[in-house]
């Protein structure tokens, strides 16, 4: 069931919802980026190789990717606010464990727990907005969520750099605690919602997807060029592949799967998630390597490397909400086609970043162009993915889209270094790392360009009612979201 009375954007109840949801998702987004700038310090302090640094990131992204779907399902069944609050508490507790980790292995284990907590709070964040706000305010609310959440994600390197330089990398995890407290206070004012008739929790599917992604990730990181025995990583890869195949078989046969494959009969939903995979894969992989490149190749301090990405913060803050409104007026197809192309151009410009580069002449133009494309893409993309399904599946739709985004980052972080020749202690050799970084950004540019092509071909604009002008607020969908859902128009409709 949805909340009894829809919340309006700009009202006190609407502000409470945004504070809770933005704050909660910001913690998860922040930890996807704030750690990047601290990686050289973590590597030095705990004696990590490139593979060790990859595991610091993938240890978080793996459970986040694998459990987001079941996190959305749990919210649909037991209450989105309830599961969201559990996730916030879990996330805060595991963040504290990360802060006090004495060894690399303990830190990776704590990051695994942190990712599991994020899987509970992230899908609930968007689902609460979708289920709580009035239909014609959802586009603005999602735009605000995207912009403010994007700011948290983008400001992560700056905050992380300052904390690393001033005190220690351990403080990047401590900052989650006061944020979690604010979110828990705000969540008391958020109405709960759930999907009526939600079925049993898909435990078998959850186990299989965790095994599948864990095996695949281990094989990709520890494979050729890694330090594990050949039989170990080959065996992990085989187990992962078999588990992933079994996952799709189970999901196709279950009455109430956590990943209803019928949703992908929607061309809009499928195309939006393919674009998400390509764009967020490029974003996650490049951000992982860029902050290391700035420190290890250009000799920036952690603070300077974080400050170098401040333009991303400012541009996302200024333009994301406007991009969401533009998508409501003209439809998502054009913004989602142009945005990834602009991102690709920004990544191509990063090839100019070399050991002798100047920030204003070489780094800044690439960062600004990339940020402009990101701001143009994210809000329309998110709104399209959520708006493609019936409202009662908001939690599942959010979980699928977020899982796709995190899975893309997970695979990019695991694969890009190997494809670019960055293995072992390569990050400590400036010339070697610089060459690998250039290869990585060109691969990322190709992914963004492919995302633009998918959006151009696969995304459709809303079909406006012939009887009059369009409603005040549209989300990219096959019909205006504040009109009754067309029977049979969505595969998720029952």
ChimeraX attribute file (.defattr): number of C-alpha atoms within 10 A of each C-alpha:
attribute: neighborCount
match mode: 1-to-1
recipient: residues
	/A:1	15
	/A:2	19
	/A:3	15
	/A:4	11
	/A:5	10
	/A:6	16
	/A:7	23
	/A:8	18
	/A:9	20
	/A:10	13
	/A:11	9
	/A:12	12
	/A:13	19
	/A:14	21
	/A:15	18
	/A:16	20
	/A:17	26
	/A:18	27
	/A:19	20
	/A:20	27
	/A:21	28
	/A:22	26
	/A:23	27
	/A:24	29
	/A:25	28
	/A:26	26
	/A:27	28
	/A:28	25
	/A:29	21
	/A:30	25
	/A:31	27
	/A:32	24
	/A:33	23
	/A:34	25
	/A:35	25
	/A:36	27
	/A:37	33
	/A:38	29
	/A:39	26
	/A:40	25
	/A:41	16
	/A:42	23
	/A:43	18
	/A:44	10
	/A:45	13
	/A:46	16
	/A:47	13
	/A:48	21
	/A:49	20
	/A:50	22
	/A:51	22
	/A:52	22
	/A:53	24
	/A:54	21
	/A:55	27
	/A:56	25
	/A:57	26
	/A:58	31
	/A:59	24
	/A:60	26
	/A:61	30
	/A:62	25
	/A:63	27
	/A:64	30
	/A:65	28
	/A:66	27
	/A:67	26
	/A:68	33
	/A:69	30
	/A:70	25
	/A:71	32
	/A:72	35
	/A:73	35
	/A:74	27
	/A:75	29
	/A:76	28
	/A:77	20
	/A:78	15
	/A:79	22
	/A:80	30
	/A:81	25
	/A:82	18
	/A:83	25
	/A:84	34
	/A:85	22
	/A:86	15
	/A:87	25
	/A:88	29
	/A:89	19
	/A:90	20
	/A:91	28
	/A:92	24
	/A:93	19
	/A:94	22
	/A:95	28
	/A:96	19
	/A:97	21
	/A:98	25
	/A:99	18
	/A:100	15
	/A:101	17
	/A:102	12
	/A:103	13
	/A:104	20
	/A:105	14
	/A:106	14
	/A:107	23
	/A:108	22
	/A:109	18
	/A:110	24
	/A:111	28
	/A:112	24
	/A:113	23
	/A:114	29
	/A:115	30
	/A:116	25
	/A:117	31
	/A:118	34
	/A:119	31
	/A:120	31
	/A:121	31
	/A:122	31
	/A:123	34
	/A:124	36
	/A:125	27
	/A:126	30
	/A:127	29
	/A:128	29
	/A:129	24
	/A:130	26
	/A:131	27
	/A:132	25
	/A:133	24
	/A:134	20
	/A:135	21
	/A:136	20
	/A:137	24
	/A:138	26
	/A:139	32
	/A:140	25
	/A:141	26
	/A:142	28
	/A:143	25
	/A:144	21
	/A:145	25
	/A:146	27
	/A:147	28
	/A:148	24
	/A:149	26
	/A:150	28
	/A:151	23
	/A:152	26
	/A:153	23
	/A:154	28
	/A:155	23
	/A:156	29
	/A:157	32
	/A:158	23
	/A:159	23
	/A:160	31
	/A:161	27
	/A:162	24
	/A:163	19
	/A:164	22
	/A:165	16
	/A:166	12
	/A:167	10
	/A:168	16
	/A:169	25
	/A:170	21
	/A:171	20
	/A:172	25
	/A:173	22
	/A:174	18
	/A:175	19
	/A:176	24
	/A:177	18
	/A:178	10
	/A:179	17
	/A:180	24
	/A:181	15
	/A:182	14
	/A:183	26
	/A:184	19
	/A:185	13
	/A:186	19
	/A:187	23
	/A:188	14
	/A:189	15
	/A:190	23
	/A:191	21
	/A:192	22
	/A:193	25
	/A:194	26
	/A:195	22
	/A:196	12
	/A:197	10
	/A:198	16
	/A:199	15
	/A:200	13
	/A:201	16
	/A:202	20
	/A:203	11
	/A:204	15
	/A:205	26
	/A:206	21
	/A:207	14
	/A:208	22
	/A:209	23
	/A:210	21
	/A:211	21
	/A:212	24
	/A:213	25
	/A:214	22
	/A:215	23
	/A:216	26
	/A:217	25
	/A:218	23
	/A:219	25
	/A:220	23
	/A:221	27
	/A:222	23
	/A:223	21
	/A:224	15
	/A:225	14
	/A:226	19
	/A:227	14
	/A:228	15
	/A:229	11
	/A:230	14
	/A:231	10
	/A:232	13
	/A:233	23
	/A:234	20
	/A:235	15
	/A:236	24
	/A:237	22
	/A:238	15
	/A:239	19
	/A:240	24
	/A:241	17
	/A:242	15
	/A:243	23
	/A:244	21
	/A:245	13
	/A:246	17
	/A:247	21
	/A:248	17
	/A:249	12
	/A:250	17
	/A:251	18
	/A:252	15
	/A:253	11
	/A:254	14
	/A:255	12
	/A:256	15
	/A:257	23
	/A:258	27
	/A:259	25
	/A:260	19
	/A:261	14
	/A:262	11
	/A:263	21
	/A:264	17
	/A:265	12
	/A:266	17
	/A:267	15
	/A:268	24
	/A:269	25
	/A:270	18
	/A:271	23
	/A:272	26
	/A:273	25
	/A:274	20
	/A:275	30
	/A:276	27
	/A:277	26
	/A:278	26
	/A:279	30
	/A:280	27
	/A:281	25
	/A:282	29
	/A:283	25
	/A:284	24
	/A:285	24
	/A:286	25
	/A:287	21
	/A:288	24
	/A:289	24
	/A:290	23
	/A:291	27
	/A:292	26
	/A:293	26
	/A:294	25
	/A:295	22
	/A:296	20
	/A:297	24
	/A:298	19
	/A:299	15
	/A:300	16
	/A:301	17
	/A:302	30
	/A:303	21
	/A:304	19
	/A:305	25
	/A:306	26
	/A:307	20
	/A:308	20
	/A:309	23
	/A:310	19
	/A:311	20
	/A:312	24
	/A:313	23
	/A:314	17
	/A:315	22
	/A:316	28
	/A:317	21
	/A:318	15
	/A:319	19
	/A:320	29
	/A:321	26
	/A:322	19
	/A:323	23
	/A:324	32
	/A:325	21
	/A:326	18
	/A:327	28
	/A:328	24
	/A:329	18
	/A:330	14
	/A:331	23
	/A:332	28
	/A:333	23
	/A:334	20
	/A:335	26
	/A:336	29
	/A:337	25
	/A:338	20
	/A:339	27
	/A:340	33
	/A:341	25
	/A:342	23
	/A:343	32
	/A:344	31
	/A:345	19
	/A:346	25
	/A:347	27
	/A:348	20
	/A:349	22
	/A:350	24
	/A:351	19
	/A:352	16
	/A:353	23
	/A:354	20
	/A:355	15
	/A:356	11
	/A:357	13
	/A:358	13
	/A:359	14
	/A:360	10
	/A:361	11
	/A:362	17
	/A:363	21
	/A:364	20
	/A:365	16
	/A:366	23
	/A:367	20
	/A:368	19
	/A:369	20
	/A:370	26
	/A:371	25
	/A:372	21
	/A:373	25
	/A:374	28
	/A:375	29
	/A:376	29
	/A:377	30
	/A:378	27
	/A:379	31
	/A:380	32
	/A:381	27
	/A:382	24
	/A:383	29
	/A:384	28
	/A:385	26
	/A:386	28
	/A:387	26
	/A:388	27
	/A:389	25
	/A:390	19
	/A:391	22
	/A:392	23
	/A:393	24
	/A:394	30
	/A:395	34
	/A:396	30
	/A:397	29
	/A:398	29
	/A:399	32
	/A:400	26
	/A:401	25
	/A:402	27
	/A:403	28
	/A:404	24
	/A:405	24
	/A:406	27
	/A:407	24
	/A:408	25
	/A:409	30
	/A:410	28
	/A:411	22
	/A:412	26
	/A:413	29
	/A:414	24
	/A:415	18
	/A:416	26
	/A:417	25
	/A:418	22
	/A:419	14
	/A:420	18
	/A:421	17
	/A:422	21
	/A:423	21
	/A:424	15
	/A:425	14
	/A:426	17
	/A:427	25
	/A:428	16
	/A:429	11
	/A:430	19
	/A:431	15
	/A:432	16
	/A:433	24
	/A:434	26
	/A:435	15
	/A:436	23
	/A:437	28
	/A:438	22
	/A:439	18
	/A:440	28
	/A:441	27
	/A:442	20
	/A:443	21
	/A:444	27
	/A:445	27
	/A:446	21
	/A:447	24
	/A:448	31
	/A:449	24
	/A:450	20
	/A:451	28
	/A:452	28
	/A:453	18
	/A:454	19
	/A:455	28
	/A:456	18
	/A:457	11
	/A:458	17
	/A:459	26
	/A:460	19
	/A:461	20
	/A:462	21
	/A:463	13
	/A:464	14
	/A:465	12
	/A:466	7
	/A:467	6
	/A:468	7
	/A:469	8
	/A:470	14
	/A:471	15
	/A:472	12
	/A:473	18
	/A:474	28
	/A:475	33
	/A:476	30
	/A:477	25
	/A:478	20
	/A:479	20
	/A:480	24
	/A:481	23
	/A:482	16
	/A:483	12
	/A:484	8
	/A:485	16
	/A:486	12
	/A:487	9
	/A:488	9
	/A:489	15
	/A:490	22
	/A:491	18
	/A:492	20
	/A:493	15
	/A:494	8
